[in-house]
Amino acid sequence: MPKRIAVIDRDLCIKKKCGYACQKVCPVNRMGTECVSVEEDTGYPVISELTCIGCGLCAKKCPVSCIKIINLSKELGNPIYQYGINAFRLYGLPLPPKEISGAVSLVGKNGIGKTTALRILSSQLTPNLGELSKELSAEEMLELLNPDMKRYFTALNSELKVSTKPQYVNLLRDAFSGPVKELIKKMIPEDKREETVKKFELDKILDRDVRHLSGGELQKLSIAVAYSKEAEIYYFDEITNYLDIGERLNISVILKDFAENNKLILVDHDLTILDYVSDYVYVFYGEENAYGVVSGIKNVRGGINEYLKGYLSSENIRFRDHEILFSKYGAEEMKSKIRFKYSAMVKSFEGFNFESNEGDIRKGEIIGIVGKNALGKSLFVKMLAGVEKPDKGESVGFKVSYKPQYIEADDSLVGEILNPSKLKGFILEECKRVLNLNTLMEKRLNELSGGELQRVALTKALSTEADVYLFDEPSAFLDVDQRFQFAQLLRKVINDTEKSAFVVDHDIVFIDSIAGRIIPFLGESSVKGHAGPPLSKKDGMNEFLRIVGITMRRDKDTNRPRINKPESVLDREQKSLGDYYYVSKS
């Protein structure tokens, strides 16, 4: 009989308010055997995975959709870690390769165990092997592990030194108050300070209070601290959040060079960066917030391609019913009629000046906006949205729907925000289905994770009646699958309704998949910014990539964009031709 996993989201469960519908409809209970019971001390229902027959009636009848019953195709053995009864569990671990330096990436959806794995590998969590009735001693834990895991944890408990960069960079802000230079003095060894400050471009913020740093500044500082430690293994959890494309590429070059003589394990959702930095990957699959399984180690190109195909060849496992596909040429330029024109605009603040050329947008078109941080991309979108008034230039004459870069979360229910009476119902329902929001409707905004809040905001913006849709960094906090799900959804809605959209983002793969034309932003960060008119994708990306100093190609099997190694034969060839944008070579 196949093993079953039963998961109950206790943050959603309303306990006795529903009369324990799960307990009442369970056929095993009704036949006199206990399958669904109620904990006396907490009042939460508990599902026995041993007696459950996998019918799924409890999940179907649950009024708040807090139950998942998963019938596995094969036995997975004991998990390496389980958070509690009817809670998430992880099977396997992405162990660093023995005696090999290099970077290993963990690829997979949100809520599938990547951060849990890093916490276990860095001693923040101790493996419990699914034993929930008692706490295992170190000796008991080691005896239950396979030889490779036993070897790793034996070393971890003795001489193995690790350095960890956490997922949430605001932890640095919460843990330290005072100028950056004092934190650097405290956290970075003296013989590495000058070099680290220069490499990560921290010299401009040395006198700033850590509490006043932007997300991008905190991210670079957090990576720099972990990078500077003396360790055998370095764990970096989400390295690109808050960073612009130029900063991402700079960090990736630093880490790739570092990985030549050190062991790194990375978690991130920007495939372009992971592909460039990494030598190997582990693929995580399973079901979000229910269980995760770690694949065997794979070379980086093959592993990422298998992840995109949704099929692991060596394991003979299909974990997704569809492939993530890339067109050979990305999104194509629209040849439809011009829908709206906007005027040239000028806006000045103390120490910063911005100007943009006039431009236009066509029916059914998505225009991508790319450039480094602090060049005025968000300001430009805000002026199009009417949130900011230009000093020179006319206000736009079209109705807009605007998803800002930073999303405010109050105590409103998700169901109240996504009210069908105020939004376009058919698009709303499609967004809720594709972005998996139906289980969140009874949660409050301030209880959501960053990714959940982003999906709610995207749904509200795309379901609002408008002529032009404005999205500022829609891929932030979304995993790889969710980015492409939203990309497909956005293209479909804009195409079917013949509306138009502007999208600001730092994920080149995401922009490539949605945008027909590009506006590259030029200038000097925090001093001056300039936006020209929309250009063809080839011309726009060429101009932007030339400034950043990289060239890109397409993978011969999947057509996904890949960064060329600096000064490689292909990099030099493309630069000599002025062809920084993708060519169709592996």
C-alpha positions in Angstrom: 0.0 0.0 0.0 1.5 3.4 -1.0 2.5 5.7 1.8 0.3 8.7 2.5 1.1 12.1 3.8 -1.6 14.1 5.7 -0.9 17.8 6.3 -3.1 20.3 8.3 -2.3 24.0 8.1 -3.0 25.0 11.7 -2.8 28.7 10.8 -5.9 28.2 8.7 -7.8 25.5 10.8 -10.8 26.9 12.7 -11.1 23.8 14.9 -14.5 23.4 16.5 -16.1 26.3 14.7 -16.7 24.0 11.7 -17.9 21.1 14.0 -14.8 19.1 12.9 -16.2 18.3 9.5 -13.0 16.3 8.7 -13.8 13.9 11.6 -17.4 13.5 10.7 -16.9 12.7 7.0 -14.0 10.3 7.4 -15.2 6.8 6.3 -12.6 5.1 8.5 -14.0 6.9 11.6 -17.5 6.0 10.6 -16.5 2.3 10.4 -15.3 2.4 14.0 -11.5 2.8 13.5 -9.8 6.0 14.7 -8.3 8.0 11.8 -9.2 11.6 12.5 -9.1 12.5 16.2 -8.9 15.8 18.2 -6.0 16.8 20.4 -7.2 17.4 23.9 -4.8 20.2 24.8 -5.0 22.2 21.5 -8.3 21.3 20.0 -6.7 20.7 16.6 -7.7 17.7 14.5 -5.0 15.0 13.9 -5.0 12.6 11.0 -3.4 9.2 11.4 -1.3 8.5 8.3 -1.3 4.8 9.2 -5.1 4.3 9.1 -5.9 6.9 6.4 -7.1 5.3 3.2 -6.4 8.3 1.1 -10.0 9.0 0.0 -9.5 12.8 0.4 -13.0 13.5 1.7 -11.7 15.4 4.7 -9.8 17.8 2.4 -12.8 18.2 0.1 -15.2 19.0 3.0 -12.9 21.3 5.0 -14.5 24.7 4.8 -11.1 26.6 4.9 -9.1 24.1 2.7 -6.5 23.6 5.4 -6.0 19.8 4.8 -3.9 18.0 2.2 -4.0 14.3 1.7 -1.1 13.1 -0.6 -0.9 9.6 -2.0 2.8 8.9 -2.8 3.7 6.6 -5.7 6.4 4.9 -3.7 7.8 4.7 -0.1 10.2 7.5 0.8 11.4 6.1 4.1 11.8 8.3 7.1 12.1 12.0 6.6 15.3 13.7 7.7 13.2 16.3 9.5 9.5 16.8 10.3 8.1 19.9 11.9 5.3 18.2 13.8 2.3 15.9 13.5 0.5 16.5 10.1 3.2 19.0 9.3 5.8 19.6 6.6 8.6 17.0 6.3 11.8 16.8 4.2 13.2 13.7 2.6 16.9 13.6 2.0 19.6 16.3 2.2 21.7 18.2 -0.4 25.1 17.2 1.0 28.2 19.2 -0.3 30.3 17.1 -2.7 33.2 15.4 -0.9 36.6 16.9 -1.5 35.4 19.1 -4.4 35.3 22.8 -4.3 32.7 24.7 -6.3 29.1 26.0 -6.0 26.0 23.8 -5.7 22.5 25.3 -6.1 19.3 24.1 -4.7 16.5 24.6 -7.2 12.8 24.2 -6.4 9.5 25.9 -5.5 8.9 27.9 -2.3 7.8 26.0 0.7 9.5 22.8 -0.4 12.4 22.5 2.0 15.4 24.4 0.6 15.7 26.7 3.6 15.0 23.8 6.0 17.9 21.9 4.4 20.3 24.8 4.9 19.2 25.2 8.5 19.9 21.5 9.1 23.2 21.5 7.3 24.3 24.6 9.3 23.2 23.1 12.7 20.3 25.5 13.2 18.0 22.4 13.1 18.8 18.9 14.3 17.5 16.0 12.2 14.7 14.2 14.0 14.1 11.5 11.3 10.3 12.0 11.8 10.5 10.9 15.4 7.9 13.2 17.1 7.3 11.3 20.4 10.8 11.9 21.8 13.9 14.0 21.2 16.7 11.9 19.8 20.1 12.0 21.3 23.1 12.9 19.1 24.2 9.2 19.2 20.7 7.9 18.3 20.4 10.4 15.5 23.8 9.4 14.0 22.9 5.7 14.1 19.8 6.3 12.0 21.6 8.2 9.3 23.0 6.8 6.1 26.9 6.7 5.9 27.3 10.0 3.9 25.0 11.9 6.3 26.6 10.3 9.3 30.0 11.4 8.1 28.8 15.0 7.5 27.1 15.4 10.9 30.0 13.8 12.7 32.3 16.4 11.2 29.8 19.2 11.8 29.7 18.3 15.5 33.5 18.4 15.8 35.8 20.4 13.5 33.7 21.4 10.5 33.3 25.2 10.2 30.4 26.7 8.3 29.3 30.2 7.4 25.7 31.1 6.7 24.0 34.0 5.0 20.3 33.9 6.1 17.3 34.2 3.9 15.9 37.3 5.6 18.4 40.1 5.5 16.4 42.3 7.9 17.7 40.0 10.7 21.0 42.0 10.4 19.1 45.2 10.9 17.3 43.7 14.0 20.5 42.3 15.5 22.7 45.4 15.2 22.3 49.1 15.7 25.1 51.6 14.8 27.1 52.5 11.7 28.1 49.9 9.1 31.8 50.4 9.8 31.3 49.2 13.4 29.4 46.1 12.2 32.2 45.4 9.7 34.8 45.9 12.5 32.9 43.4 14.6 32.0 40.8 12.0 34.7 40.8 9.4 38.3 39.8 10.1 40.8 42.7 10.0 42.9 41.2 7.3 39.9 40.9 5.0 38.0 44.2 5.7 39.5 46.5 3.0 39.3 43.9 0.3 35.7 42.9 1.2 34.5 46.5 1.4 35.9 47.2 -2.0 34.6 44.0 -3.6 31.0 44.5 -2.4 31.1 48.3 -2.9 30.3 49.1 0.7 32.5 52.2 1.0 29.6 54.6 0.4 27.5 53.3 3.3 30.3 52.9 6.0 28.9 55.8 8.1 25.3 54.9 7.6 23.3 53.3 10.5 22.5 49.6 9.7 18.9 50.3 10.6 18.6 52.8 7.8 20.0 50.7 5.0 17.9 49.7 2.0 17.1 46.1 1.2 19.8 46.0 -1.5 22.4 47.5 0.9 21.5 45.0 3.6 21.7 42.1 1.1 25.2 43.0 0.0 26.4 43.6 3.6 24.9 40.2 4.7 26.6 38.4 1.8 29.9 40.2 2.5 29.8 39.1 6.2 29.2 35.5 5.3 31.8 35.6 2.5 34.5 36.9 4.8 34.3 34.2 7.4 36.9 31.4 7.6 34.9 28.2 6.9 35.0 24.9 5.0 31.4 25.3 3.7 29.5 28.5 2.9 25.6 28.5 2.8 23.9 31.4 1.0 20.1 31.6 1.2 18.5 33.9 -1.5 21.3 36.2 -2.7 19.4 38.3 -5.3 16.4 39.7 -3.5 16.5 43.6 -3.6 19.5 43.6 -5.9 19.4 45.1 -9.4 20.7 43.3 -12.5 24.1 44.9 -12.3 24.5 44.1 -8.6 23.3 40.5 -9.2 25.9 40.0 -11.9 28.7 41.6 -9.7 27.8 39.3 -6.8 27.7 36.3 -9.1 31.2 37.0 -10.4 32.5 37.3 -6.9 30.9 34.1 -5.8 32.0 32.2 -8.9 35.6 33.2 -8.3 35.3 32.3 -4.6 33.9 28.9 -5.5 37.1 27.9 -7.3 38.7 27.2 -4.0 35.7 26.9 -1.6 32.5 24.9 -1.2 29.3 26.9 -1.6 25.7 25.9 -1.5 23.2 28.5 -2.8 19.5 29.0 -2.8 17.9 31.5 -5.2 15.1 31.8 -7.8 17.0 33.7 -10.5 17.9 30.9 -12.9 20.3 33.0 -14.9 22.4 33.8 -11.8 22.3 30.2 -10.4 23.3 28.8 -13.8 26.2 31.2 -14.0 27.6 30.6 -10.5 27.0 26.9 -10.0 28.8 23.8 -11.0 26.1 21.4 -9.7 22.5 21.4 -8.6 20.1 19.5 -6.4 16.4 19.6 -7.5 13.8 19.8 -4.8 10.3 18.4 -5.6 7.2 17.5 -3.8 4.2 19.6 -2.7 4.4 23.1 -1.3 4.1 23.3 2.5 3.5 19.5 2.6 6.7 17.6 1.8 9.9 18.0 -0.1 12.3 15.4 -1.7 15.9 16.0 -2.6 17.1 14.6 -5.9 20.6 13.2 -6.5 23.3 15.8 -7.4 23.4 16.8 -11.1 25.6 19.0 -13.3 24.2 22.5 -13.5 23.1 22.6 -17.1 21.4 19.2 -17.0 19.9 19.7 -13.6 18.3 23.0 -14.5 17.0 21.6 -17.8 15.5 18.6 -16.0 13.8 21.0 -13.5 12.3 23.0 -16.4 11.1 19.8 -18.1 9.6 18.6 -14.8 11.2 15.2 -15.2 14.2 13.7 -13.4 15.8 11.2 -15.7 18.1 9.3 -13.4 15.3 9.0 -10.8 12.6 8.4 -13.4 10.3 10.8 -11.6 7.9 13.3 -13.2 7.1 15.9 -10.6 5.3 18.4 -12.8 2.7 17.8 -15.5 4.1 20.4 -17.9 7.4 21.8 -19.1 8.5 25.4 -18.6 9.1 26.4 -22.2 11.1 29.2 -23.8 10.6 30.6 -27.2 13.8 30.7 -29.3 13.3 34.5 -29.6 11.5 35.3 -26.3 8.4 37.4 -26.5 8.0 39.0 -29.9 7.5 42.7 -30.7 3.8 43.6 -31.4 2.9 45.1 -34.7 -0.5 46.2 -33.6 -1.8 49.8 -33.5 -0.5 52.3 -31.0 -2.9 52.4 -28.1 -1.6 55.3 -26.1 1.2 57.9 -26.2 2.9 59.5 -23.2 4.9 62.8 -23.2 8.5 63.4 -22.2 8.7 63.9 -18.5 11.2 65.6 -16.1 11.3 65.2 -12.3 13.9 66.6 -9.9 14.6 65.9 -6.2 17.4 67.2 -4.0 20.5 65.4 -5.4 18.7 63.5 -8.2 17.4 64.5 -11.6 15.3 62.3 -14.0 14.1 62.8 -17.5 12.4 60.5 -20.0 11.6 60.7 -23.7 8.1 60.6 -25.1 7.0 57.1 -26.1 4.0 54.9 -27.0 2.6 51.5 -26.2 0.6 49.3 -28.5 -2.5 47.1 -28.1 -1.7 43.8 -26.5 1.9 44.9 -25.8 4.1 44.4 -22.7 7.1 46.8 -22.4 9.9 45.7 -20.2 11.9 48.2 -18.1 15.5 47.3 -17.2 18.3 49.1 -15.5 20.3 49.4 -12.3 18.7 50.6 -9.0 18.3 54.3 -8.3 18.0 55.4 -11.9 14.3 56.3 -11.7 12.5 53.2 -12.9 10.0 53.2 -10.1 9.6 57.0 -10.4 8.8 56.6 -14.1 6.1 54.0 -13.4 4.7 56.2 -10.6 4.4 59.2 -13.0 2.6 56.9 -15.5 0.3 55.8 -12.6 -0.3 59.4 -11.5 1.2 58.7 -8.1 3.9 61.3 -8.8 3.5 64.5 -10.8 6.2 65.4 -13.3 7.8 68.8 -13.0 7.6 69.0 -16.8 5.3 66.9 -19.0 1.7 66.0 -19.2 -0.2 63.7 -16.9 -1.2 60.4 -18.7 -4.7 60.2 -20.2 -5.3 56.5 -19.7 -6.8 54.5 -16.8 -4.1 52.5 -15.0 -3.8 49.6 -12.5 -0.6 49.8 -10.5 1.3 47.2 -8.5 3.9 49.1 -6.5 7.4 47.8 -5.6 6.7 47.8 -1.9 3.4 46.3 -0.8 1.7 47.4 2.5 0.1 44.7 4.5 -2.7 45.5 7.1 -5.0 43.2 8.9 -7.5 42.9 6.0 -8.6 39.5 4.9 -7.4 38.3 1.5 -11.0 37.5 0.6 -11.9 41.2 1.3 -9.1 42.4 -1.0 -10.0 40.0 -3.8 -13.7 40.8 -3.7 -15.3 39.7 -7.0 -17.8 42.6 -6.9 -14.9 45.1 -7.2 -12.7 43.2 -9.7 -13.1 41.5 -13.1 -14.5 38.2 -12.1 -13.3 35.9 -14.9 -9.7 37.2 -14.6 -9.8 37.1 -10.8 -10.8 33.4 -10.8 -8.1 32.6 -13.3 -5.5 34.4 -11.2 -6.6 32.7 -8.0 -6.3 29.3 -9.8 -3.0 29.8 -11.5 -1.3 31.6 -8.5 -2.8 29.1 -6.0 -4.6 31.7 -3.8 -7.8 29.8 -2.9 -6.3 28.5 0.4 -5.3 32.0 1.5 -8.7 33.7 1.3 -9.3 33.5 5.1 -5.8 34.7 6.0 -5.0 38.3 6.8 -2.5 40.3 4.7 -0.1 40.8 7.6 0.0 37.0 8.2 1.2 36.3 4.7 4.8 35.5 3.6 6.5 37.8 1.1 5.6 35.4 -1.8 2.0 35.1 -0.8 1.6 38.8 -0.4 3.1 39.4 -3.8 0.7 36.9 -5.5 -2.3 38.6 -3.8 -1.1 42.1 -5.0 -0.5 40.8 -8.6 -3.9 39.2 -8.7 -5.6 42.4 -7.5 -3.7 44.6 -10.0 -4.3 42.3 -13.0 -8.0 41.8 -12.1 -8.7 45.6 -11.8 -10.4 47.3 -14.8 -7.8 49.5 -16.6 -6.3 50.4 -20.0 -2.6 50.0 -18.9 -1.2 47.8 -16.2 1.9 48.8 -14.3 4.0 46.2 -12.4 7.0 47.2 -10.4 9.2 44.2 -9.6 6.5 41.5 -9.8 9.0 38.6 -9.6 10.3 39.5 -6.1 9.7 36.7 -3.6 8.2 34.4 -6.3 9.8 31.0 -7.0 10.8 29.9 -10.4 7.5 28.1 -11.1 5.4 31.1 -9.9 7.5 33.5 -12.0 6.7 31.6 -15.2 3.1 31.0 -14.2 2.6 34.7 -13.7 4.5 35.4 -17.0 2.1 33.2 -18.9 -0.9 34.6 -17.1 0.1 38.2 -17.8 0.8 37.5 -21.5 -2.6 35.8 -21.9 -4.6 38.5 -20.2 -2.9 41.4 -22.0 -3.2 39.6 -25.4 -6.8 38.5 -24.9 -8.1 41.8 -23.7 -5.9 43.9 -26.0 -4.7 46.0 -23.0 -1.1 47.1 -22.4 1.5 46.8 -19.6 4.8 48.2 -18.4 6.9 45.8 -16.2 9.9 46.7 -14.2 12.0 43.7 -13.1 15.6 42.5 -12.5 15.1 38.9 -13.6 16.4 38.8 -17.2 14.7 35.5 -18.0 11.4 36.8 -16.7 11.7 40.0 -18.8 12.7 38.1 -21.8 9.7 35.8 -21.6 7.1 38.7 -21.4 8.4 41.8 -23.1 8.1 42.7 -26.8 10.0 46.0 -26.4 12.5 47.3 -23.9 13.2 50.6 -22.2 16.7 50.6 -20.9 17.4 53.1 -18.1 20.8 54.9 -18.2 22.6 57.3 -15.9 24.4 57.4 -12.6 22.7 55.7 -9.6 21.2 58.2 -7.1 22.4 61.1 -9.2 20.6 61.2 -12.5 18.5 58.8 -14.6 17.3 58.8 -18.2 14.7 56.7 -20.0 14.7 56.7 -23.8 11.7 55.6 -26.0 10.8 51.9 -26.1 13.3 50.0 -28.4 13.0 46.7 -30.1 14.0 43.9 -27.7 17.3 43.2 -29.5 18.3 46.9 -29.5 17.1 47.5 -26.0 18.7 44.4 -24.4 21.9 45.0 -26.5 22.2 48.6 -25.1 21.5 47.4 -21.5 23.9 44.4 -21.6 26.6 46.5 -23.2 26.5 48.9 -20.2 26.5 46.0 -17.7 29.3 44.3 -19.6 28.0 40.8 -20.2 26.8 38.8 -23.2 24.2 36.1 -23.2 23.4 33.0 -25.3 20.5 30.5 -25.4 20.7 26.9 -24.3 20.5 24.6 -27.3 18.0 22.3 -25.7 15.6 24.6 -23.8 16.3 28.0 -25.3 16.6 29.5 -21.8 19.0 32.5 -21.6 22.4 31.8 -20.2 25.3 34.2 -19.3 28.6 33.7 -21.1 31.7 33.4 -19.0 33.6 36.7 -19.2 36.4 36.6 -21.7 35.3 33.2 -23.0 35.5 32.6 -26.8 31.8 33.2 -27.2 31.8 36.3 -25.0 34.7 37.9 -27.0 33.1 36.9 -30.3 29.7 38.4 -29.4 31.3 41.6 -28.1 33.3 42.0 -31.3 30.1 41.8 -33.3 28.2 44.1 -30.9 25.8 41.2 -30.4 25.4 41.2 -26.6 21.9 39.8 -26.8 21.1 36.1 -27.1 22.4 33.9 -29.9 21.2 30.3 -30.3 24.3 28.4 -29.2 24.8 26.1 -26.2 
